[in-house]
Amino acid sequence: MLSKLVAGIVLGTIAISASAQIKVGIPLSTTGPAASLGIPEKNTATLYPSTIAGQKMEYIVLDDATDTTAARRNTEKLVTEDKVDVIIGPSTSPTTLAIIEVAAKSQTPTISLGAAVRLVSPMDDQKRWIFKTPYNDSIIAEAAVLHMVKNGIKTLGHIGFNDAYGESWYLELAKAAEKHKVKIVVSEKYNPKDTSVTAQVLKVMSANPGAVLIVGSGTPAVLPQATLVERNYKGKIYQTSGVINNDFLRVGGKNVEGTLLPGGPVIVVDQLPDSHPAKKPGLEYKQKYEAAFGAGSLTTFGANAWDGMLILQRAIPVALKKAKPGTVEFRVALRDAIEAVKDLPATHGVINMTQADHNGFSANAPVMITIVNGKWTLAK
């Protein structure tokens, strides 16, 4: 079963289907610090349909090793040599920022898997070609701060990535904290490849915040939390939805028990009420993914890539009525069709795109998640 699914994807630059009529470029971080994001995204791409609206599909996956220069180079190849009609990816906010100019100049609609709201806002002539499936960091920040307020937390410490994702996230966190009168008493940065954050953690603990929010993604987000636990920090520890994968659980172990974070409902889809709009698409994706890659292998990052395909399945039939694949006209029509997607049930909620909102999820889409006995659990 899996071998047949994998056969439907193009690895590197070797195309397996010369007759494919719609080309999808998939630049991902399957190695490097963001590999725990890119690998399930790549796995998900093997589950993509072989045809949409009667048109054959060709998928071209390239690895950028979590490097912004490589991400831009890969995207340039996809749009100039492979002549893709649309892009799903890259995996992160920094790698997406590196390719926005390329996507816009080539007029190639791009559905990013990065989280930063700055990828799609404020809207301009370049960003009108960029969409994204992870929640805007503004939505997650608001949900996290609201949870803190409900639990009586008045002071907050922050430790975040020293990159575009971390910077964008902190700006949104500061807005949410000010709005809800939670005081950020200390803010520290670190790099995803750092092997120690002891200095930053000591500064955070000296400020004695009621909670600490760690802004990272994948397994590099474990380090600050493990250091806080080792130093016997007693407050609540929050993370962002960027950590929701099993590698985070495996690497974090007991150090991440009790973590709180707002995230996509797909990761706790079995615990959702039947009335939840994400339950049906979430269960369908989970069943497909775990049938191919094993029980317990589901991640929110793979689900982001799945939601990208759900968007294309809605938009491609509309674009085909206006132009043929492989043309600028088709790419323009596809961009317009993506922007017009409404009431689309996806694994992370209901998507409603607009000219101003290229994410499409509402503020109440995330659910609060915690970790109990090494498992993602819907928080009470």
Secondary structure as GFF3:
##gff-version 3
##sequence-region A 1 380
A	DSSP	alpha_helix	2	6	.	.	.	ID=ss1
A	DSSP	beta_strand	10	11	.	.	.	ID=ss2
A	DSSP	beta_strand	22	28	.	.	.	ID=ss3
A	DSSP	alpha_helix	35	45	.	.	.	ID=ss4
A	DSSP	beta_strand	51	52	.	.	.	ID=ss5
A	DSSP	beta_strand	55	63	.	.	.	ID=ss6
A	DSSP	alpha_helix	68	80	.	.	.	ID=ss7
A	DSSP	beta_strand	86	88	.	.	.	ID=ss8
A	DSSP	alpha_helix	93	97	.	.	.	ID=ss9
A	DSSP	alpha_helix	100	105	.	.	.	ID=ss10
A	DSSP	beta_strand	110	112	.	.	.	ID=ss11
A	DSSP	three_ten_helix	117	119	.	.	.	ID=ss12
A	DSSP	three_ten_helix	127	129	.	.	.	ID=ss13
A	DSSP	beta_strand	130	132	.	.	.	ID=ss14
A	DSSP	alpha_helix	137	150	.	.	.	ID=ss15
A	DSSP	beta_strand	155	161	.	.	.	ID=ss16
A	DSSP	alpha_helix	164	179	.	.	.	ID=ss17
A	DSSP	beta_strand	183	190	.	.	.	ID=ss18
A	DSSP	alpha_helix	198	206	.	.	.	ID=ss19
A	DSSP	beta_strand	211	215	.	.	.	ID=ss20
A	DSSP	three_ten_helix	219	221	.	.	.	ID=ss21
A	DSSP	alpha_helix	222	230	.	.	.	ID=ss22
A	DSSP	beta_strand	236	239	.	.	.	ID=ss23
A	DSSP	three_ten_helix	241	243	.	.	.	ID=ss24
A	DSSP	alpha_helix	246	252	.	.	.	ID=ss25
A	DSSP	three_ten_helix	253	256	.	.	.	ID=ss26
A	DSSP	beta_strand	260	263	.	.	.	ID=ss27
A	DSSP	three_ten_helix	265	271	.	.	.	ID=ss28
A	DSSP	alpha_helix	279	293	.	.	.	ID=ss29
A	DSSP	alpha_helix	300	320	.	.	.	ID=ss30
A	DSSP	alpha_helix	328	339	.	.	.	ID=ss31
A	DSSP	beta_strand	344	346	.	.	.	ID=ss32
A	DSSP	beta_strand	349	351	.	.	.	ID=ss33
A	DSSP	beta_strand	367	372	.	.	.	ID=ss34
A	DSSP	beta_strand	375	378	.	.	.	ID=ss35
###
